[in-house]
Each structure stands twice: as structure tokens, then as C-alpha cells.
Amino acid sequence: MSAASGVENATDQTEGARPMAYPRPARAWYMVSLLTIAYVVSFVDRNILGLLIDPIKADLELSDFQIGLLLGPAFAIFYATMGLPLGYLADRKRRTWIVAAGITLWSAATALSGLARNFGQLFVARMSVGVGEATLSPCAMSLISDSYPEERRGKPIAFYSSAISLGMGLASLLGAAVLAWVGSGNTIDWPLLGPLAGWQTAFLVVGLPGVVLGALFLFVREPQRIDTAAGGHLGHMFAHVARHGAVFATFLSVFCVMTIIAYSHGWLAVTFARTWGWSVEEFALANGIALVIVGPLSVNLAGALSDRFTSRGHRDAPMRIALYGLALGVPPCVIGPLLDNAWAAFSLLTLGNAGLAFVTATSVTALLPIAPPRIRAQVVAFYYMAISLAGLMLGPTLVGALNDMVFGVDGVRYSVALLPLLFGGPVLALAPVTLRLYRRALEQDIGETG
């Protein structure tokens, strides 16, 4: 099927913007569902490493700092930086095919992580996962924004965002199942590959099925683009962000805190093992169940509230919900790791995750009204680049560095507790300023006028 025939309601691309014929709801939700499944798979592939830290450390003789590099910068280097050129491409080319290529790449790279024999090979595999996953969200948000009017985007975007909690939860559950099956220290014989350790098997099991999902996107129809004028260049996007620098700086700070905390929680399995004596399998099972239940409920509630208040004329509703979520999420993430009782700590951290899910759910819904249509995918890509660089470079890496240099390996809980206090406190203090600037941007309609 040609690219032209796959674009629903395709029309002359030279006429400029005109009234939009959105896809039928069933077709739009089918596409959103597939994108959400892909996002779930991406988070499973991304987060499985956090459950396998100790066996990987033992087999490859790595330090906590090197593990921090694998959890953060190895993935972030290309996940963040490739988003911009891919966003530029998504504003011009067939987005579903870009997604198909990305899923195939990151799935194959996840499987190949299980064949790594040293730090360098695993680092390269993690970088490749980052390249593949960088294709998804810029294309997904562009596709969703072309499938729903502004007052109806909250629910589909929240549904898509629920994949974060689902993916992290499923990564925990699958990791627990695989480790219980083969044991983190045992080996299993694979045809052609020979004996592989439990952590290597985990990578293969979660990575290979994604290749099939990638193929499905070759047959997904694209919605008609809202603005059929030629997409703007990266220079136009940077000029737009710079022209409204205060708005974007305060806006991004909220969501950077969310990712810093979220990615630092890649150390939670180790934290519960070193502090309260839980096995990785025990933590993975409890965490997986909590995330699968609490995460989707939180993000879909946030999305429904966003649509409800936006339809009543409160265009700042997505941003307000994100700020309330951050205020709910930061304190439990500071206090939880410091408690003496493991279940009390786990409960508070689950509450913190619920708050962070509210932040996640409305993030792009809040972004789209301040992003002009012709550079929308590029603005979304810039957003993901900024929050990913902050989260992945600072979150897991600082925890590993603090473990090695300040608190010691058995003091990991103090490292995990310090980050939300250090980064979340100042951003919460600036919340009134952030909301005021955002409202002004909506009043000036910078998403249409630039």
C-alpha cells in the first residue's frame, strides 16, 4: 500500500490549512490503542534493566556508577537527541511507517542486550533501544492531535500515557516471572545461542515479540493532517520556543522533575533489597501489581478531568492538574524511602507514583495548545528531549554517584529520597508563576499565532 493511499481523507497538500475531517471514533481509538500498546512495550523494554541490576553487576563486574550510566545516559544519548530530527520527519513523512521502523529497532536491540558480554556491548545495545524509542512519542502525539479536536484530546492522550505505568508494571511482573522461572543466577539453554543467564533470558523474552508489533504499523491508516501547509523547519521550532522562553522554561521544569523522580526509581528494586531485605522477585511482583492498578486509574482520571474542565472553558486545566499531581507526588517520594517499615515505604511511594501519573497524563495535553500545528511534532520532540535528558541524565546517574561517593551502596535509600527534594522543592515553590505564564500564553494564543 502506498503512502498516499494510506492517508485517510487525503487531499491536495498545497492548499494550506482548512476545516478538518477527523477520523471516525472507532478508527481513531484503534490507532490510539495500537500506539498505547507500543508505548507499553517500549517501557517494558526500557525498564527491565532496573530489575536485573545485581546479576548484571555480578556477571559483568560493574560498579553502581556504571549501572547508573546504563540506566540513564546510555539510553538518553540518542533517545533525547534523535527526537528532534525524527519530529522534523514526522511533520513531513508517513508517521506510522516511522513508528514501525522504530519498534523493530528497539525490540531487536533489547533482545541483543541479552547477548552482551561486557559494559561496552550493553551500552551500545541500550543506545540502540533509545534510537528506536525516540520515534514513538513525537509521531504518536502528532497522530492523536490530528485525530481529535482540542477539547477531546485529554482522554486519548491520557490513555496513551497510561502505558507508562502499565509498561513499568508489566516490566516488573514479566521480570519477576522470568526470574522465578530461571532464577537470576541460573542458566537456560537456547537453540543456537547456548546457555544464557537468567538476566540474559529476560532481555530476549521481552524484546523479541515487539518485532511483530512493528509490522502491524505498516498497515495502520494515517489521519489527515490538521495543517496541510508545509511543515516548519527546526529553526522555526527553536525560534518559537525562544520567543516564549519563560513559558517553556517554567513549563518544562514541572515535567523534568517528574522524569527525574521516575527514572531514579529504577533503583527501587535494589533499594528494597539492600534496605529491607526484599528479593528482586518480591519487589517486582508487588510493584508490578501496584503500577498496573494505580497508574492507569490515575492517568485516565486525570485525562477525564482535563477534558471536562477544558470543555467548560478552562483551557489551563491540563496544566493545573499537572501541578496538583506534582504537589501530591513529591512529598511521598521524599519520605517513603526513609521509613523503617518496608510496606509503609512501599505504600507512600505508590501514592507518589499516583501523583506523578497525574503529571504524565496531562503533560502533552497542556503542551499542544502552545505548539503551532506546522511544527507540532517538532515541539513535542523538543519536549521529550528536554524531559528525557533531565530524567535520564540526572535521575539514575545521580543515585549511582551518590551511592558510590556519599552514602555507600547500603545507603541507596538516602540517594533515592534526596532527588525529589532537591529538584521538586524549587519547582513547587514556582508553581504560581508557572501557571500564570501558561495562562498568559493561552490568552495570546501562541499555539496559533506563534
FENKADA-V643516 format. One record per backbone hydrogen bond with DSSP energy under -0.5 kcal/mol. CO is the residue of the C=O (numbers start at 0). NH is the residue of the N-H. E is the energy in kcal/mol with one decimal. If there is no record, write none. Layout:
BEGIN
{{CO NH E} {CO NH E}}
END
This chain:
BEGIN
{{1 5 -1.1} {3 6 -1.2} {5 7 -0.7} {5 221 -2.4} {6 9 -1.5} {11 14 -0.9} {19 21 -0.8} {23 27 -2.6} {24 28 -2.9} {25 29 -1.8} {26 30 -2.1} {27 31 -2.4} {28 32 -2.6} {29 33 -2.2} {30 34 -2.5} {31 35 -2.4} {32 36 -2.4} {33 37 -2.4} {34 38 -2.2} {35 39 -2.6} {36 40 -2.6} {37 41 -2.3} {38 42 -2.0} {39 43 -2.2} {40 44 -2.6} {41 45 -2.2} {42 46 -2.4} {43 47 -1.5} {46 49 -1.1} {47 50 -1.2} {48 51 -1.5} {51 55 -2.1} {52 56 -3.0} {53 57 -2.4} {54 58 -2.5} {55 59 -2.9} {56 60 -1.1} {56 61 -1.2} {62 66 -2.0} {63 67 -2.4} {64 68 -1.9} {65 69 -1.9} {66 70 -2.6} {67 71 -2.0} {68 73 -3.0} {71 74 -0.9} {71 75 -2.7} {72 76 -2.7} {74 78 -1.6} {75 79 -2.4} {75 80 -0.6} {76 80 -0.9} {77 81 -2.3} {79 82 -0.5} {80 83 -0.6} {80 84 -0.7} {81 85 -2.1} {82 86 -2.5} {83 87 -2.5} {84 88 -2.1} {85 89 -2.5} {86 90 -1.4} {88 91 -1.8} {88 92 -3.3} {92 94 -0.5} {93 97 -1.3} {94 98 -2.3} {95 99 -2.0} {96 100 -2.2} {97 101 -2.1} {98 102 -2.7} {99 103 -1.9} {100 104 -2.1} {101 105 -2.7} {102 106 -2.2} {103 107 -2.0} {104 108 -2.4} {105 109 -2.1} {106 110 -2.1} {107 111 -2.3} {108 112 -1.2} {109 113 -0.7} {110 113 -1.2} {111 114 -1.7} {112 115 -1.3} {117 121 -2.0} {118 122 -2.4} {119 123 -2.2} {120 124 -2.2} {121 125 -2.3} {122 126 -2.1} {123 127 -2.1} {124 128 -1.9} {125 129 -1.9} {126 130 -2.0} {127 131 -2.1} {128 132 -2.6} {129 133 -1.5} {131 134 -1.4} {132 135 -1.1} {132 136 -0.6} {134 138 -1.0} {135 139 -3.1} {136 140 -2.9} {137 141 -1.6} {138 142 -2.6} {139 143 -2.7} {140 144 -2.3} {141 145 -1.2} {143 146 -1.5} {143 147 -1.1} {148 151 -2.0} {149 152 -1.3} {151 155 -0.6} {152 156 -2.5} {153 157 -2.6} {154 158 -2.9} {155 159 -2.5} {156 160 -2.6} {157 161 -1.6} {159 162 -1.5} {160 163 -1.9} {160 164 -0.6} {161 165 -2.5} {162 166 -3.4} {163 167 -2.4} {164 168 -2.9} {165 169 -3.2} {166 170 -2.3} {167 171 -1.9} {168 172 -2.6} {169 173 -3.4} {170 174 -2.3} {171 175 -2.6} {172 176 -2.5} {173 177 -2.9} {174 178 -2.6} {175 179 -2.4} {176 180 -1.9} {177 181 -2.8} {177 182 -0.6} {178 182 -1.9} {182 185 -0.9} {183 198 -0.6} {185 197 -1.5} {187 195 -2.5} {189 193 -2.6} {190 192 -0.9} {193 189 -2.3} {195 187 -2.5} {196 200 -2.3} {197 201 -2.0} {198 202 -1.5} {199 203 -1.8} {200 204 -2.7} {201 205 -2.0} {202 206 -1.7} {203 207 -2.0} {204 208 -0.5} {206 209 -1.0} {207 210 -1.5} {208 211 -1.0} {208 212 -1.1} {209 213 -2.2} {210 214 -1.3} {211 215 -1.2} {212 216 -1.0} {213 216 -0.6} {214 217 -1.4} {215 218 -1.8} {216 219 -0.9} {221 7 -3.5} {225 17 -0.7} {225 227 -0.6} {232 235 -0.7} {232 236 -1.7} {233 237 -2.8} {234 238 -2.2} {235 239 -2.1} {236 240 -2.4} {237 241 -2.7} {238 242 -2.4} {239 243 -1.2} {241 244 -1.4} {243 247 -2.2} {244 248 -2.7} {245 249 -2.1} {246 250 -2.4} {247 251 -2.9} {248 252 -1.7} {249 253 -1.1} {250 253 -0.6} {250 254 -1.0} {251 255 -2.4} {252 256 -1.8} {253 257 -1.3} {254 258 -1.8} {255 259 -2.5} {256 260 -2.4} {257 261 -2.6} {258 262 -2.9} {259 263 -1.7} {260 264 -1.2} {262 265 -1.6} {263 266 -1.7} {264 267 -1.7} {266 270 -2.6} {267 271 -2.8} {268 272 -1.6} {269 273 -3.0} {270 274 -2.3} {271 275 -1.3} {271 277 -2.0} {272 276 -0.7} {278 282 -2.3} {279 283 -2.9} {280 284 -2.2} {281 285 -2.2} {282 286 -3.2} {283 287 -2.4} {284 288 -2.2} {285 289 -2.2} {286 290 -2.7} {287 291 -2.3} {288 292 -1.6} {289 293 -2.9} {289 294 -0.5} {290 294 -1.5} {290 295 -0.6} {292 296 -1.3} {293 297 -2.4} {294 298 -2.6} {295 299 -2.3} {296 300 -1.9} {297 301 -2.5} {298 302 -2.4} {299 303 -2.3} {300 304 -2.6} {301 305 -2.4} {302 306 -2.4} {303 307 -2.5} {304 308 -2.6} {305 309 -2.4} {306 310 -2.5} {307 311 -0.7} {308 313 -2.5} {309 312 -1.9} {312 314 -1.3} {313 316 -1.8} {315 319 -2.3} {316 320 -2.6} {317 321 -1.8} {318 322 -2.2} {319 323 -2.4} {320 324 -2.4} {321 325 -2.2} {322 326 -2.2} {323 327 -1.8} {324 328 -2.3} {325 329 -2.4} {326 330 -0.6} {327 331 -0.6} {328 332 -1.2} {329 333 -1.4} {330 333 -0.6} {330 334 -2.5} {331 335 -2.7} {334 337 -1.5} {334 338 -0.5} {335 338 -1.7} {340 344 -2.2} {341 345 -2.7} {342 346 -2.4} {343 347 -2.2} {344 348 -2.4} {345 349 -2.0} {346 350 -2.0} {347 351 -2.5} {348 352 -2.3} {349 353 -1.8} {350 354 -1.9} {351 355 -2.3} {352 356 -2.0} {353 357 -1.4} {354 358 -1.4} {355 359 -2.4} {356 360 -2.6} {357 361 -1.3} {358 362 -0.6} {359 362 -0.9} {359 363 -0.5} {361 365 -2.2} {362 366 -1.4} {363 367 -2.6} {364 368 -0.6} {366 369 -1.9} {367 370 -1.8} {368 446 -0.7} {371 374 -1.6} {372 375 -1.4} {373 231 -1.7} {374 378 -2.5} {375 379 -2.6} {376 380 -2.3} {377 381 -2.6} {378 382 -2.5} {379 383 -2.5} {380 384 -2.5} {381 385 -2.7} {382 386 -2.5} {383 387 -2.1} {384 388 -2.7} {385 389 -2.1} {386 390 -2.6} {387 391 -3.0} {387 392 -0.5} {388 392 -1.9} {389 393 -1.8} {389 394 -0.7} {390 394 -1.6} {390 395 -0.6} {393 397 -2.0} {394 398 -1.6} {395 399 -2.1} {396 400 -2.5} {397 401 -3.0} {398 402 -2.3} {399 403 -2.1} {400 404 -2.5} {401 405 -2.3} {401 406 -2.3} {401 407 -0.7} {402 407 -1.1} {407 410 -1.5} {408 411 -0.8} {410 413 -1.2} {410 414 -1.1} {411 415 -2.3} {412 416 -2.0} {413 417 -1.7} {414 418 -1.2} {415 419 -0.7} {416 420 -0.9} {417 421 -2.7} {418 422 -2.5} {418 423 -0.5} {419 423 -1.6} {419 424 -0.5} {420 424 -1.2} {422 426 -1.0} {423 427 -2.5} {424 428 -1.9} {425 429 -1.3} {427 430 -1.3} {429 432 -0.5} {429 433 -2.4} {430 434 -2.5} {431 435 -2.0} {432 436 -2.5} {433 437 -2.0} {434 438 -2.4} {435 439 -1.9} {436 440 -2.0} {437 441 -2.0} {438 442 -2.3} {439 443 -2.1} {440 444 -0.5} {440 445 -1.7} {441 444 -0.7} {444 447 -1.8} {444 448 -2.7} {445 449 -1.1}}
END
